[in-house]
Amino acid sequence: MKTYGQYCPIARGSEVLAERWTPIILRNLLLGCRTFNEIAAGAPGLSRALLTKRLHELERAGVIAIHPKPDGHGSVYEPTTAGRDLQAVLSALGGWAEKWTDLTQEHSEPDYVLWAWCRAYLRRDLLPEARVLVRFDLPRGGRRVNHWLLIERGDGEVCRTDPGFGDDAVVTVHDPLVFARWHLGLIPWATALRLKGVEIRGPRDLCRAVPTWNGGPDHARKRRAAAASKEGTGTAAL
């Protein structure tokens, strides 16, 4: 880890936090990711070699602790007290970015929207009792890829290979920016459909239920309203 050679706390903190991908890795850890594959799943585009390097840098900085799994295969990664203290820093950074930067197509990776939906905002209280498999047809680099949201036993997971149960519904994302704006609570699901940014096919009741499983839009709207009331600016950190 490079040093700026300055005593300034901002410089010292930047040595830990300002490396490329490090805030994303920390965000994933603070969202509850504990294995290498879980952390990597929330960071599309991050190579396994660089992720390994960053995790060891964070361990040396005292931000995370790395322990072997009980079965001896792989490791468990956990934030230390110092790492958990960075939650406020990341929240402040997110709040600044929402207020002062624009959301564009470049920021609208649909794989990440689906991952964040399942990892942080899945409304488990609204999930059906029966197993449900929803296929997501997503654009990526001029081609299409499929991911699956598997709902089972009151929980959900994103699968990158077909679980083989048969699709109960299919969500096609035509415009990733519309999909991201919906997830951020900036537009309702009905508007996303009307704009033809997303399309959903399947039984009517299931098509109506699927978007309600995402608590992200409601969470974002409530945070934005709370900050607007507090600051009088009309914006808020997510």
C-alpha positions in Angstrom: 0.0 0.0 0.0 1.5 3.3 -1.1 1.9 6.2 1.2 1.5 9.9 0.6 4.2 10.7 3.2 1.9 13.2 4.9 0.7 13.2 8.5 -2.7 14.6 7.4 -5.5 12.2 8.5 -7.2 12.6 5.1 -3.9 11.5 3.4 -3.5 8.6 5.9 -7.2 7.5 5.4 -6.9 7.7 1.6 -4.0 5.3 1.7 -6.4 2.7 3.0 -9.7 3.7 1.3 -8.9 5.4 -2.0 -7.4 2.4 -3.8 -9.4 1.3 -6.9 -12.1 -1.2 -5.9 -11.4 -0.9 -2.2 -14.6 1.0 -1.3 -16.7 -1.5 -3.4 -15.1 -4.4 -1.5 -15.8 -2.7 1.8 -19.4 -2.0 0.8 -19.9 -5.7 0.0 -18.4 -6.7 3.3 -20.6 -4.3 5.2 -23.6 -5.7 3.4 -22.8 -9.1 4.9 -20.6 -10.8 2.3 -18.2 -13.1 4.0 -16.7 -15.4 1.4 -14.5 -14.6 -1.6 -17.2 -15.5 -4.1 -19.8 -13.5 -2.3 -17.6 -10.4 -2.4 -16.7 -11.0 -6.0 -20.3 -11.4 -7.1 -21.0 -7.8 -6.0 -18.0 -6.4 -8.0 -18.5 -7.3 -11.6 -15.3 -6.6 -13.5 -12.9 -7.0 -10.5 -10.3 -9.7 -11.2 -9.8 -12.4 -8.7 -6.1 -11.5 -8.5 -6.8 -7.9 -7.6 -9.5 -8.9 -5.2 -7.1 -11.1 -3.4 -4.5 -8.3 -3.3 -7.0 -5.8 -1.9 -8.3 -8.1 0.8 -4.8 -8.7 2.1 -4.1 -5.0 2.0 -7.2 -4.4 4.1 -6.2 -7.1 6.5 -2.7 -5.5 7.0 -4.5 -2.1 7.6 -6.6 -3.7 10.3 -9.8 -3.1 8.5 -10.8 -6.7 8.0 -9.9 -10.0 9.7 -9.4 -13.2 7.6 -10.1 -16.6 9.1 -10.0 -20.1 7.6 -13.4 -21.7 7.1 -14.2 -24.4 9.6 -13.8 -27.1 6.9 -10.4 -25.7 5.9 -11.5 -24.9 2.4 -11.2 -21.1 1.7 -11.5 -18.2 4.1 -14.0 -16.0 5.9 -13.7 -12.2 5.7 -15.1 -10.0 8.4 -14.9 -6.3 9.1 -13.1 -5.4 12.3 -14.3 -2.6 14.5 -12.2 -0.2 12.4 -13.8 -1.6 9.3 -17.3 -1.2 10.6 -16.5 2.4 11.5 -16.1 3.0 7.7 -19.8 2.5 7.2 -20.4 6.2 8.0 -17.6 7.2 5.6 -19.1 5.2 2.8 -22.6 6.5 3.5 -21.3 10.1 3.4 -19.6 9.3 0.1 -22.8 7.9 -1.3 -24.8 10.9 -0.1 -22.4 13.3 -1.8 -22.5 11.3 -5.0 -26.3 11.2 -5.1 -26.4 15.0 -4.7 -23.6 16.0 -7.0 -23.1 13.4 -9.7 -25.4 12.1 -12.5 -26.6 8.6 -12.9 -25.8 7.5 -16.5 -25.8 4.4 -18.6 -22.2 3.9 -17.6 -23.4 3.4 -14.0 -26.3 1.2 -14.7 -24.8 -2.3 -14.7 -28.0 -4.5 -14.4 -26.1 -7.4 -12.9 -25.3 -5.2 -9.9 -28.9 -4.0 -9.6 -30.1 -7.6 -9.4 -27.3 -8.5 -6.9 -28.1 -5.5 -4.7 -31.8 -6.3 -4.8 -31.1 -9.8 -3.5 -28.3 -9.1 -1.1 -29.6 -5.9 0.6 -33.2 -5.2 -0.3 -35.1 -8.5 -0.7 -38.5 -8.3 1.0 -38.5 -11.7 2.6 -41.8 -11.0 4.2 -43.5 -10.8 0.8 -41.9 -13.9 -0.8 -44.2 -16.8 -1.7 -44.1 -20.0 0.2 -43.6 -22.1 -3.0 -40.3 -22.2 -4.9 -40.2 -19.6 -7.7 -37.6 -19.1 -10.4 -37.4 -15.8 -12.2 -35.1 -15.5 -15.2 -33.5 -12.1 -15.8 -32.5 -11.5 -19.4 -29.8 -8.7 -19.2 -27.7 -6.7 -21.7 -24.0 -6.9 -21.3 -21.4 -5.5 -23.7 -23.6 -5.9 -26.8 -24.8 -9.3 -26.0 -27.4 -10.8 -23.7 -26.8 -12.9 -20.5 -29.2 -14.7 -18.2 -29.3 -14.7 -14.4 -31.9 -16.3 -12.2 -33.5 -15.2 -9.0 -34.3 -18.3 -7.1 -36.9 -17.9 -4.3 -37.0 -20.9 -1.9 -37.7 -21.5 1.8 -38.3 -17.8 2.5 -35.1 -16.5 1.0 -33.5 -15.8 -2.4 -30.3 -16.1 -4.3 -29.0 -15.0 -7.6 -27.8 -17.9 -9.8 -25.6 -17.4 -12.9 -26.4 -20.8 -14.2 -29.8 -22.3 -14.8 -31.0 -24.2 -11.6 -33.0 -26.3 -13.9 -36.4 -25.9 -12.3 -38.1 -24.1 -15.2 -38.7 -20.4 -15.4 -41.9 -19.2 -13.7 -41.4 -15.7 -15.0 -39.0 -13.8 -17.2 -37.8 -10.2 -16.7 -36.1 -8.7 -19.8 -34.1 -5.5 -19.2 -34.0 -3.4 -22.4 -32.7 -0.2 -20.8 -30.3 -0.7 -17.9 -30.7 3.0 -16.9 -34.4 2.7 -16.5 -33.9 -0.5 -14.4 -31.4 1.3 -12.2 -33.7 4.4 -11.8 -36.5 2.1 -10.7 -34.2 0.4 -8.1 -33.2 3.8 -6.8 -36.8 4.8 -6.3 -36.6 7.5 -8.9 -39.5 6.0 -11.0 -42.2 3.5 -10.2 -42.3 0.1 -11.8 -45.3 1.1 -13.9 -43.2 3.9 -15.5 -40.3 1.5 -16.1 -42.8 -0.8 -18.0 -44.3 2.2 -19.9 -40.9 3.4 -21.0 -40.2 -0.2 -22.2 -37.0 -0.2 -20.2 -38.1 -3.5 -18.6 -40.6 -6.2 -19.6 -42.0 -9.0 -17.5 -43.7 -12.2 -18.8 -45.5 -14.9 -16.8 -48.6 -15.4 -14.8 -50.4 -12.1 -14.0 -50.3 -12.5 -10.2 -46.6 -13.3 -10.3 -45.7 -10.5 -12.6 -47.4 -8.1 -10.2 -45.6 -9.6 -7.2 -42.0 -9.7 -8.5 -41.3 -6.0 -8.3 -42.8 -5.8 -4.7 -40.0 -8.2 -3.6 -37.5 -5.4 -4.0 -37.4 -3.0 -1.0 -34.8 -0.8 -2.6 -37.1 1.7 -4.2 -39.1 2.3 -1.0 -35.9 2.4 1.0 -34.4 5.0 -1.3 -37.5 7.2 -1.4 -37.7 7.2 2.4 -34.0 8.0 2.8 -34.3 10.8 0.3 -37.4 12.3 1.9 -35.8 12.1 5.4 -32.7 13.9 4.2 -34.8 16.5 2.3 -36.7 17.2 5.5 -33.5 17.5 7.5 -31.4 19.5 5.1 -34.1 21.2 3.0 -32.2 20.3 -0.2 -34.5 17.6 -1.7 -31.6 15.1 -1.9 -30.3 12.4 0.4 -27.7 9.7 0.7 -28.6 6.1 -0.1 
